[in-house]
Amino acid sequence: MIGLYGGVFDPPHNGHVALARAALDHFPLERLLVLVAVAPGHKPADLDFATRFELARLAFAGLPRTEVGRDEHARTIDMLRADSFDDPIFLLGADQFTDFLSWKDPNAVLDLARLGVATRPGYPSEPLEHVLGELERPERVEFFEIPPVDVSSRELRRRLGAGEPIEGMVPNAVAREIEVAGLYR
């Protein structure tokens, strides 16, 4: 079984790594492919692809059976249609799952991949149940729990722009690269 974890990773943070680590523990994944969006279709990226790719490579370097790749497609369904994965599990956080019905062809996504949705303790179940109720194949969605990690890429960019510290919010190698290259300043 292959896991797919796509995103902008602008920058990658400890929440991203916690989700990947929990997925590796929860699912019998032979490998986890972290896909960095070259040109994301849902939100702009502050950094160019090459820099985000390098940060993601540093962030996920310590995880077993994990590799970082590039996603040339702006939408998940386009990536799944273009690549020949054999019933992969696409990983995402509960926040992203609550927006899943607004994705391009969400039911087609579920035809080509199962979803592994990471939830945190105390996350409200009502929005998740609403999305499940609207799907043609809700049995293709599996929830798994991750530890709470209070960090977001948006908050990191804000903190870095304001010159505030980010220690403990990103992997050490990512923090070093951001500092050395003067990113997000």
Secondary structure, 3 states (H helix, E strand, C coil): CEEEEEECCCCCCHHHHHHHHHHHHHCCCCEEEEEEECCCCCCCCCCCHHHHHHHHHHHHCCCCCEEEEEECCCCHHHHHHHCCCCCCEEEEEHHHHCCHHHCCCHHHHHHHCEEEEEECCCCCCHHHHHHHHHCCCHHHEEEEECCCCCCCHHHHHHHHHCCCCCCCCCCHHHHHHHHHHCCCC
